[in-house]
Amino acid sequence: MATQKKSSKYRLLGLIGRGQFGRVHCAVHRSTGQLVALKELDPIRFPTHQFLRELRFLLTLHHPNIVTCWACEHSPTGRYLVMDYCEGGTLRNLLDTHGSLPPVIALSIAEDILAGLAHAHTCGIIHCDIKPENILLHLHSQGWTARLSDFGIARLSQDLTPHSGFTGSPAYMAPERFYGQQSMTADTYAVGVLLYEMLVGDRPFRGTPGELMAAHFSQPLVLPTQIPEELQAFLRKALAKLQAQRFQAAGDMLAALQQIQQAASERFHHLEHQPPSWLAQLVAGQIVEWQMLPTTNWIPPNSLPSNPIALAVDQFTVNQLAVDAPQMLSAHSPQGNWTATLELATGQLEIRSGSHSQSRYRLKLPAPIAPESLVQLLPISSKHLAIVMRSPGQPQTPGTSPTTRLLIVNRRGKRVGDLQLDLDLQQVWPGSKPYQAWASEEGDQTSLLLIQFKPLKIRRIALNVKPHRVINTDQGTIVLNSQGQGCLLDETGEFLSKIQIPIEAQSPPAQV
């Protein structure tokens, strides 16, 4: 493994998944800092002809709802597919956390899956293994984007030769799949099972593989009353026992689902939404558009020494009261072994380490920081620092959304990661353990993001308050709104209890 690490262009950050045919790692490109997923395939369980077949399928398919394969890496210890990294995890992770999903989210994810699957069907490729573990999620401000992955047992539509036995996941397999028959209708059947599970929080059939086979063949479908009426007819068609009664391809199923969503949207009048804007505050007669938080170990601007500029009388000297000092941010590691400062005007980062700051490292950021950008320095461990740069969308360019860039730097000033998130982060706080952070999103969001950096995973946690302060304690993490109402979470984001803390109306916000 040591040889692989030295020769590879990628540095492994952690294991993110394990499947029947291999493992998936989160990795970063050593030169560019780009985050990727490395899919390591077992040469025994996944022989060369299967490896080349999946590689061919992935190189053929180019669609926003299908993960992209960028390269193939070989090393003395194995072979890897270099693929897009999805920081939101899998649909299975989301279902395990939330159980059932709100219909609007479930339908959006189903539409993404069907869009990617329709592209594959148009190219004559049948996926054959649609299940939550093979649906990857990309997190953005409006929710999630679902992307299809794992074409390891996919088949060409021209190759309809039945296989002995069955491969796949019995809980999501159409009846004919148990006899080795592959078809596009089997893929649409699996999507029907997925949509049922997202809406209800459970699969339509459970049991051993043998019991599941019998259920898919003969057990009647029971639809709970909580499923909207228009979706019940849709699911009955998707989960029909006979192939001829189902949607014949993903494109047909997608069109039917979009018609349902269109009909539902016409029942409501959507109010025009205006994004929040900054409010200028009136402080002591001056307009303040933004304000730096107080820092330590810095000399106030008006105490900087200056030479005399005029002589008023014999016994008085007039000095300049203040000089323009560069706008800076500062941060220090949790253990206090280094301190970082960032000069906003020049983008110059300086890190001082050692007991007397005898070691000094400098890094010039790749691009100057735009005046409208919001920047934070976030220590994420005793060895690494994250520079959080939030860039608002451009109103003059329709379709652009605010993004957040996370530049990861080690304590020697070397850039080791460069992450671009389709999220509009408002505030970021250190987590309760290394390589972890909490973040709130811009707008009226009653949710909190839990960010794990190594490997990168982002989880959106639903709250009943809008996060204003986050405080890490030995008992857990306290999340409060501006009125002092909130909750206590554990280090994984699970709810522990409600909290109410009195807050003085005139007291300034506490710095966390």
C-alpha positions, -999 to +999 in steps of 0.1 A: +000+000+000+030+023+007+040+020-030+006+029-041+005+061-020+039+072-033+031+066-070-005+077-071-016+112-080-042+110-053-040+110-015-066+088+002-087+106+028-109+078+040-131+048+031-167+059+022-183+027+009-179-010+006-197-032-019-199-067-034-171-060-058-148-036-040-144-004-020-148+033-026-124+059-012-125+096-008-093+111-023-078+144-032-055+152-062-021+160-049-015+189-073-049+205-078-067+197-046-097+184-065-118+159-045-127+126-062-140+091-055-117+062-062-135+030-068-112+001-061-124-031-078-115-066-065-097-084-095-111-118-083-147-109-077-147-083-105-126-098-134-111-077-162-139-081-187-165-068-161-141-040-152-138-030-189-175-032-194-183-008-166-156+015-177-171+015-213-206+022-199-194+051-178-173+066-206-204+064-229-228+081-205-226+119-200-255+133-180-259+155-149-277+127-131-250+101-137-216+101-120-188+109-144-157+087-147-127+108-153-098+083-155-086+048-147-057+045-122-035+015-120-011+007-092+009-023-079-020-030-055-050-027-077-069-006-102-092+023-096-119+042-114-116+080-108-151+094-105-171+124-093-174+128-055-208+133-040-205+148-005-242+142+004-236+104+007-261+079-007-299+078-007-296+050+018-279+073+043-307+099+038-334+073+044-317+058+074-315+093+089-350+106+081-371+075+073-397+088+049-391+120+030-415+148+023-433+142-011-417+173-027-382+159-019-391+123-028-405+134-062-375+156-069-351+127-062-372+103-082-372+127-112-334+130-110-330+092-110-354+088-139-337+116-159-303+098-156-319+064-162-337+077-193-304+088-208-290+053-201-320+037-217-317+059-248-281+047-251-293+011-249-280+004-214-300-013-187-287-005-152-300-038-135-291-027-099-312+004-090-312+007-052-306+034-026-270+024-021-263+032-058-279+066-058-254+093-048-265+127-035-250+161-043-260+188-017-271+223-028-291+252-014-324+239-027-320+203-015-302+174-032-294+163-068-294+125-072-269+108-095-268+072-107-237+051-100-224+015-101-230+001-136-210-030-126-238-055-136-254-033-163-264-049-196-269-037-232-306-038-243-295-059-274-281-086-251-312-102-237-297-136-231-310-149-197-284-154-170-285-184-147-293-174-112-298-137-103-276-108-095-288-076-078-308-067-047-339-089-043-359-061-025-358-040-056-359-067-083-388-071-107-404-106-109-387-116-142-353-107-128-354-137-105-352-158-137-323-139-152-343-118-176-332-082-180-353-053-194-359-016-191-392-023-174-372-040-146-353-007-141-386+012-139-400-013-114-370-007-091-375+030-093-411+024-082-399+005-052-375+034-044-403+060-046-425+039-024-398+036+002-391+074+001-427+082+006-436+056+032-402+049+049-403+012+042-403-011+012-435-027-001-421-062+005-398-076+032-383-110+040-357-135+030-346-136-007-370-165-012-399-147+005-391-115-015-393-135-048-427-149-038-439-114-028-428-097-060-446-125-080-479-128-062-483-106-031-508-077-037-494-042-035-508-023-005-506+015-007-509+035+026-534+063+026-506+088+033-495+085-003-513+112-024-541+098-046-525+108-079-493+090-069-511+058-060-521+052-097-485+060-107-471+034-082-496+007-092-484+010-128-447+012-119-450-019-096-473-040-118-465-077-118-467-080-156-441-063-177-467-051-203-486-032-177-456-011-165-438+019-178-418+006-208-388+029-203-376+055-179-385+083-203-421+073-202-421+071-164-404+105-162-430+121-184-458+107-163-442+119-131-437+154-145-473+156-154-483+148-119-460+175-105-473+200-131-509+193-121-501+196-084-482+229-089-513+245-107-533+242-076-512+267-058-502+303-065-465+307-060-455+340-044-426+358-059-395+351-039-369+378-033-335+367-018-325+384+015-302+414+011-278+431+035-292+459+057-269+488+065-268+495+103-267+530+117-240+531+144-230+564+160-241+583+130-221+562+106-233+537+080-216+504+086-220+478+059-200+451+076-179+449+108-148+428+117-150+407+149-125+417+176-093+398+175-064+394+199-027+401+197-031+431+174-024+467+180-054+490+175-049+513+145-051+545+166-022+534+188+003+530+159+032+554+163+035+582+138+059+611+132+048+646+140+030+663+111+027+698+125+038+720+154+010+739+170+028+758+198+061+754+215+048+730+241+023+709+220+029+684+192+001+673+168+003+637+158-018+617+133-045+600+154-049+569+132-036+553+101-053+529+077-044+493+088-050+464+065-082+444+071-073+411+086-087+379+099-070+357+125-074+322+139-054+298+160-053+260+163-073+244+192-040+234+208-025+268+203+005+255+184+000+279+154-017+312+146-030+322+111-037+357+097-052+366+064-049+400+048-081+405+028-068+432+004-039+411-008-051+376-001-018+369+018-021+341+044+006+339+071+009+311+096+032+313+126+040+282+146+062+274+176+063+287+211+076+321+201+062+321+165+097+314+153+085+295+122+066+316+096+049+303+064+032+324+038+007+315+011-008+337-016-044+327-024-050+316-060-072+346-067-078+379-050-107+380-026-137+399-040-149+428-018-184+413-017-171+379-005-176+368+031-145+351+045-138+331+076-108+313+089-118+280+105-093+258+123-104+222+117-076+204+135-041+209+150-027+205+115-052+221+091-070+253+085-100+259+063-104+293+045-142+297+039-150+321+010-187+327+002-193+343-031-229+357-037-246+350-070-245+376-097-280+393-102-271+403-137-265+367-147-297+346-145-293+311-132-262+318-111-264+309-074-242+317-045-214+292-038-189+286-010-153+277-015-133+258+011-096+261+007-078+236+030-043+245+041-019+227+064+001+244+092+031+249+069+010+270+045+006+243+018-027+240+000-040+204+003-076+207-008-099+230-028-136+223-024-164+241-043-198+237-027-231+247-043-242+260-009-247+296+004-231+293+038-238+321+062-218+312+092-194+283+100-184+271+135-158+246+147-171+212+154-169+192+186-141+170+173-113+174+147-121+177+110-157+186+118-177+219+115-212+232+118-226+257+093-258+277+087-272+286+053-283+320+041-320+327+041-347+316+064-333+281+069-343+261+100-316+236+094-279+231+103-252+215+082-228+190+098-196+190+077-170+162+081-138+170+062-119+137+063-135+122+043-159+149+031-195+143+041-222+169+045-254+162+063-284+186+065-301+185+099-337+197+103-343+220+133-372+239+147-352+271+150-329+292+127-293+287+139-278+319+153-252+305+177-235+271+180-216+262+212-197+230+218-198+216+253-189+184+271-226+173+271-231+180+233-235+209+209-259+237+218-277+254+188-296+286+196-317+311+177-315+349+184-341+345+212-321+318+230-344+289+220-328+258+206-317+223+211-288+201+222-272+178+196-247+150+199-215+149+178-233+131+150-262+157+148-288+136+166-313+154+187-308+151+225-331+177+241-347+212+238-330+242+254-341+277+264-314+302+275-324+337+286-307+364+265-304+401+274-321+422+248-293+448+248-263+425+251-241+422+220-239+388+202-214+365+219-184+354+199-182+317+196 
